[in-house]
């Protein structure tokens, strides 16, 4: 578990007070995070997240650069969603903690009260909106990723007769199952679909030659291009962008309102784009889709 000890949190709070005081007396350091620490948490928000003033986020830390462990021995996750959550918590005047779970346990964890939010690279879908509230924060595109030397796959139809590695529990799996059925109905050879608990496991199958492709997001490809240049390539980009959202329980209305207000502030003042740039992601994604037509949001839209 990646949950901070209370003593550590008290120490961090004292450190923030010292840093803020130093900044004030020196006349410098006026970045957003420092100013946000002067915020007083709303009683209504505290009623939604608990009087301890801790905003807990359930994450699947196997999806770089959104959230991941830097190396095998790491105990603290890093990534876009981690920085996003820390900034949100700072502006709300509360602390942030992270609860690592398998992807399939994220939304059930939210529903059962293990966390207050899920900000872990999950797209908006109509099915999820039936159960949870959702605040958008970043637009992304879905891609088929192959090794750089693979020139046989340039479209979804080229997966006929091929093997694809997919993270289990995702809407990507629904997409590939639907494509497999479509290909077979057209008299073509189907797809061999391998499922893995983590996206990083699916990626590894390309490296060892067990799969021809995987389906993921352009956000991860951006990370791979930086971390493993020349090893992977985008074989196909799906035309319609999808939107990552922070999920919360529908009865947490004060929290939902606070997330909407704070994320709009972060978009407007450039903080969200700064976080995207920090993780080698397109800043344009920070101009996220703000409204959704629930009826038009497909339940099988790609999601990680």
Secondary structure per residue as TSV (DSSP state, phi and psi in degrees):
chain	resnum	aa	ss	phi	psi
A	1	X	-	360.0	145.6
A	2	X	B	-113.7	66.1
A	3	X	-	-116.2	129.3
A	4	X	-	-71.5	143.3
A	5	X	-	-74.8	145.9
A	6	X	H	-58.4	-37.9
A	7	X	H	-62.6	-40.4
A	8	X	H	-64.1	-38.2
A	9	X	H	-66.2	-39.2
A	10	X	H	-63.7	-39.8
A	11	X	H	-63.2	-42.0
A	12	X	H	-64.4	-38.1
A	13	X	H	-63.0	-42.9
A	14	X	H	-63.1	-39.8
A	15	X	H	-63.0	-41.5
A	16	X	H	-63.0	-41.9
A	17	X	H	-59.0	-43.5
A	18	X	H	-62.8	-43.3
A	19	X	H	-65.2	-41.5
A	20	X	H	-63.9	-44.3
A	21	X	H	-62.3	-42.0
A	22	X	H	-61.9	-41.6
A	23	X	H	-64.6	-41.2
A	24	X	H	-64.6	-47.6
A	25	X	H	-72.2	-25.8
A	26	X	H	-86.4	-12.5
A	27	X	T	76.9	14.6
A	28	X	-	-128.2	-170.1
A	29	X	-	52.0	79.0
A	30	X	-	-115.1	37.3
A	31	X	-	-73.2	168.1
A	32	X	H	-60.4	-41.1
A	33	X	H	-63.0	-42.5
A	34	X	H	-65.5	-46.8
A	35	X	H	-61.0	-35.5
A	36	X	H	-67.5	-25.5
A	37	X	T	-67.8	-14.3
A	38	X	T	-81.7	-5.1
A	39	X	-	-67.7	145.7
A	40	X	-	-102.6	125.3
A	41	X	-	-61.8	139.3
A	42	X	-	-68.7	135.1
A	43	X	H	-57.8	-34.4
A	44	X	H	-68.2	-38.9
A	45	X	H	-66.9	-42.0
A	46	X	H	-61.7	-33.0
A	47	X	H	-64.8	-29.3
A	48	X	H	-83.2	-34.4
A	49	X	H	-104.8	-13.5
A	50	X	-	112.4	149.1
A	51	X	T	-68.8	-12.3
A	52	X	T	-72.3	-9.9
A	53	X	-	68.6	36.1
A	54	X	E	-119.3	122.5
A	55	X	E	-93.7	109.3
A	56	X	E	-96.8	136.4
A	57	X	E	-123.0	118.3
A	58	X	E	-78.4	127.0
A	59	X	E	-134.1	154.4
A	60	X	-	-107.0	96.8
A	61	X	S	-79.2	49.9
A	62	X	E	-135.8	34.2
A	63	X	E	-139.0	68.7
A	64	X	T	-66.6	147.1
A	65	X	T	-93.6	15.1
A	66	X	T	-72.3	-48.2
A	67	X	E	-159.7	131.7
A	68	X	E	-169.1	165.4
A	69	X	-	-94.0	133.1
A	70	X	S	-62.5	-35.7
A	71	X	S	-150.3	175.4
A	72	X	T	-61.8	-30.8
A	73	X	T	-89.7	-0.5
A	74	X	-	-70.0	146.0
A	75	X	-	-117.5	-9.9
A	76	X	S	-115.0	124.7
A	77	X	-	-72.2	155.2
A	78	X	B	-131.7	169.1
A	79	X	S	134.6	177.0
A	80	X	H	-56.1	-51.0
A	81	X	H	-67.3	-28.1
A	82	X	H	-68.7	-47.8
A	83	X	H	-63.2	-39.2
A	84	X	H	-60.9	-48.7
A	85	X	H	-64.5	-42.1
A	86	X	H	-61.2	-41.1
A	87	X	H	-67.3	-42.7
A	88	X	H	-59.2	-49.0
A	89	X	H	-60.8	-41.5
A	90	X	H	-59.6	-45.0
A	91	X	H	-71.5	-25.8
A	92	X	H	-85.3	-6.9
A	93	X	T	78.8	25.7
A	94	X	S	-127.1	177.1
A	95	X	E	-94.7	161.1
A	96	X	E	-117.7	137.0
A	97	X	E	-133.9	155.8
A	98	X	E	-125.0	134.4
A	99	X	E	-114.9	104.9
A	100	X	E	-76.6	130.0
A	101	X	-	-139.9	164.4
A	102	X	-	-66.3	154.2
A	103	X	G	-54.8	-41.9
A	104	X	G	-65.3	-15.7
A	105	X	G	-99.1	-0.8
A	106	X	H	-64.7	-60.1
A	107	X	H	-69.5	-37.7
A	108	X	H	-59.7	-35.3
A	109	X	H	-64.1	-39.3
A	110	X	H	-64.4	-45.4
A	111	X	H	-64.6	-33.3
A	112	X	T	-86.9	-3.9
A	113	X	T	91.9	11.6
A	114	X	S	-71.0	-21.1
A	115	X	-	-150.8	167.2
A	116	X	S	-91.1	-31.3
A	117	X	E	-142.1	163.6
A	118	X	E	-127.3	106.7
A	119	X	-	-120.1	91.9
A	120	X	S	-149.8	46.4
A	121	X	S	62.5	44.6
A	122	X	-	-111.2	130.1
A	123	X	B	-77.0	159.8
A	124	X	-	-76.8	130.8
A	125	X	-	-136.4	155.0
A	126	X	H	-60.2	-39.4
A	127	X	H	-61.3	-43.6
A	128	X	H	-69.9	-34.2
A	129	X	H	-69.0	-17.1
A	130	X	T	-67.7	-27.7
A	131	X	T	-109.2	-33.4
A	132	X	E	-124.2	157.6
A	133	X	E	-81.6	153.2
A	134	X	E	-143.8	132.1
A	135	X	E	-115.3	113.3
A	136	X	E	-66.4	153.9
A	137	X	E	-148.8	-14.3
A	138	X	E	-161.3	135.3
A	139	X	E	-96.2	137.9
A	140	X	E	-144.0	162.6
A	141	X	-	-114.8	150.7
A	142	X	E	-91.8	142.8
A	143	X	E	-138.6	155.2
A	144	X	E	-94.2	127.4
A	145	X	E	-113.9	134.8
A	146	X	E	-129.5	175.9
A	147	X	E	-70.1	157.0
A	148	X	T	-61.2	-30.9
A	149	X	T	-84.7	-6.6
A	150	X	-	-77.7	117.4
A	151	X	-	-114.5	5.9
A	152	X	S	-85.8	-23.1
A	153	X	-	-109.8	114.2
A	154	X	S	-130.3	-0.3
A	155	X	S	-155.1	163.1
A	156	X	G	-57.8	-36.6
A	157	X	G	-63.0	-24.6
A	158	X	G	-70.9	-6.5
A	159	X	G	-77.4	-8.0
A	160	X	T	-55.4	123.2
A	161	X	T	80.2	3.1
A	162	X	-	-107.8	173.4
A	163	X	E	-113.5	130.7
A	164	X	E	-121.9	138.7
A	165	X	E	-99.6	128.9
A	166	X	E	-132.9	141.8
A	167	X	E	-72.7	130.1
A	168	X	T	-67.9	149.7
A	169	X	T	81.9	0.7
A	170	X	S	-99.2	162.6
A	171	X	H	-72.2	-15.2
A	172	X	H	-56.6	-39.5
A	173	X	H	-62.7	-40.5
A	174	X	H	-61.8	-40.4
A	175	X	H	-61.6	-46.4
A	176	X	H	-70.0	-36.1
A	177	X	H	-64.9	-39.4
A	178	X	H	-67.0	-40.6
A	179	X	H	-66.0	-40.3
A	180	X	H	-59.6	-45.2
A	181	X	H	-64.3	-39.4
A	182	X	H	-63.7	-46.3
A	183	X	H	-61.2	-43.3
A	184	X	H	-65.9	-36.7
A	185	X	H	-67.3	-21.8
A	186	X	T	-91.7	6.6
A	187	X	T	80.7	13.5
A	188	X	-	-98.6	165.7
A	189	X	-	-71.1	141.1
A	190	X	-	-78.7	-169.2
A	191	X	-	-110.9	138.7
A	192	X	E	-87.0	115.2
A	193	X	E	-105.5	117.2
A	194	X	E	-102.1	136.4
A	195	X	E	-114.2	144.4
A	196	X	E	-137.4	150.2
A	197	X	S	-68.0	-25.7
A	198	X	S	-128.6	149.1
A	199	X	H	-63.4	-35.1
A	200	X	H	-63.6	-32.3
A	201	X	H	-66.8	-41.5
A	202	X	H	-62.3	-42.5
A	203	X	H	-60.0	-40.0
A	204	X	H	-62.6	-27.1
A	205	X	H	-64.9	-28.7
A	206	X	H	-67.9	-40.6
A	207	X	H	-64.8	-41.8
A	208	X	H	-89.1	-3.4
A	209	X	T	87.1	13.1
A	210	X	S	-83.9	-17.4
A	211	X	-	-137.1	153.4
A	212	X	S	-89.4	-26.1
A	213	X	E	-157.6	166.0
A	214	X	E	-136.6	162.2
A	215	X	E	-115.6	129.7
A	216	X	E	-154.7	-157.1
A	217	X	E	-114.1	160.5
A	218	X	H	-63.4	-23.6
A	219	X	H	-63.0	-42.9
A	220	X	H	-71.1	-37.7
A	221	X	H	-61.0	-38.9
A	222	X	H	-58.7	-40.3
A	223	X	H	-66.7	-45.2
A	224	X	H	-62.9	-37.0
A	225	X	H	-63.9	-30.5
A	226	X	H	-82.7	-43.4
A	227	X	H	-81.3	-34.4
A	228	X	S	-134.1	65.9
A	229	X	T	-59.1	135.4
A	230	X	T	83.7	-1.9
A	231	X	T	-92.4	-34.4
A	232	X	E	-124.0	162.1
A	233	X	E	-146.5	157.0
A	234	X	E	-83.6	115.9
A	235	X	E	-84.5	-30.9
A	236	X	E	-159.9	138.6
A	237	X	E	-113.2	123.7
A	238	X	-	-68.0	138.1
A	239	X	S	-67.9	-31.5
A	240	X	S	-95.9	125.6
A	241	X	-	-70.4	148.6
A	242	X	E	-113.2	167.7
A	243	X	E	-124.5	125.1
A	244	X	E	-71.4	144.4
A	245	X	E	-137.6	153.2
A	246	X	E	-90.5	121.7
A	247	X	E	-94.9	144.6
A	248	X	E	-147.6	162.4
A	249	X	E	-69.9	139.5
A	250	X	T	-60.5	-28.7
A	251	X	T	-78.9	-6.6
A	252	X	-	-88.2	63.7
A	253	X	H	-68.0	-36.9
A	254	X	H	-65.7	-41.2
A	255	X	H	-63.2	-44.5
A	256	X	H	-59.6	-43.1
A	257	X	H	-64.3	-40.0
A	258	X	H	-67.0	-39.6
A	259	X	H	-63.1	-44.0
A	260	X	H	-61.6	-47.5
A	261	X	H	-63.9	-45.4
A	262	X	H	-70.6	-39.9
A	263	X	H	-67.5	-34.7
A	264	X	H	-65.3	-38.4
A	265	X	H	-62.7	-43.4
A	266	X	H	-66.2	-35.3
A	267	X	H	-66.8	-46.3
A	268	X	H	-68.4	-37.0
A	269	X	T	-89.5	2.3
A	270	X	T	90.0	-2.3
A	271	X	H	-63.9	-40.5
A	272	X	H	-64.1	-41.6
A	273	X	H	-65.7	-35.7
A	274	X	H	-63.1	-42.0
A	275	X	H	-64.5	-42.0
A	276	X	H	-59.7	-46.8
A	277	X	H	-62.8	-35.9
A	278	X	H	-59.1	-32.0
A	279	X	T	-106.6	23.0
A	280	X	T	60.8	33.6
A	281	X	-	-106.1	152.6
A	282	X	-	-60.7	128.3
A	283	X	G	-65.4	-24.8
A	284	X	G	-59.9	-27.5
A	285	X	G	-63.3	-22.3
A	286	X	G	-70.1	-17.1
A	287	X	S	-85.6	62.7
A	288	X	-	-67.2	156.4
A	289	X	-	-65.1	128.3
A	290	X	-	-98.6	-23.5
A	291	X	-	-128.5	148.5
A	292	X	-	-127.4	138.0
A	293	X	-	-90.1	101.1
A	294	X	G	-56.2	-38.8
A	295	X	G	-65.7	-29.4
A	296	X	G	-94.1	-4.3
A	297	X	S	-85.6	109.3
A	298	X	-	-69.1	139.8
A	299	X	T	-69.6	-18.9
A	300	X	T	-107.7	23.2
A	301	X	S	-65.7	149.4
A	302	X	-	-59.8	137.9
A	303	X	-	-151.8	144.9
A	304	X	-	-99.7	360.0
